[in-house]
């Protein structure tokens, strides 16, 4: 049943000042809006969560679903979050996202993907690294991912996580290209394990926070 989609939103708020701050966080998706009053202590960081239980407007009727290339369209919605104090905006963030359900499981020893409860035949390529001189712009990523799309592929493996630019992920969202997203470890024979595990995990958390909003993101992989 795809007649309804339940959305959840998380926001991390941080008070950078030495004084308490009061205001409200306001979210909007098109004409849909939700808000919550917030009091933050000096230097406090807090994660707020919004879901259909507390905010029924986050259950969408007849949503336009995001699909991988070859299985349907790739409609994208826009979430805007802002923090207001006495009618003035202190900070805001705009996020593009797609409504989709994605699952992966092992079926007869084969890793199998399901998008919106439909089994997906994975066809794709491996991107070995970012463009060598690092001067590929948004148009360049759009062109490369579009060619992947036009070849009837539906997945790109981000080899050892070397491609980190937002324009790459945005292009995959637009063209329905799923991303198999590695972290930064080569084969054991090719390179050592990290000596600073805490730093490695902190970087991994930062990456996840950066890219998890993208509907194209299909899988994280620990190493090559």
Secondary structure, 3 states (H helix, E strand, C coil): CCCEEECCEEEEEECCCCCCEEEEEEEEECCEEEEEEEEECCCCEEEEEECCCCCHHHEEECCCEECCCCCCCECCEEEEEEEEECCEEEEEEEEEECECCEEEEEECCEEEEEECCEEECCCEEEECCCCCCCCCCHHHHHHHHHHHHHCCCCEEEEHHHCCCCHHHHHHHHHHCCEEEEECCCCCCCCCCCCCCHHHHHHHHHHHHHHHCCCCCEEEEECCC
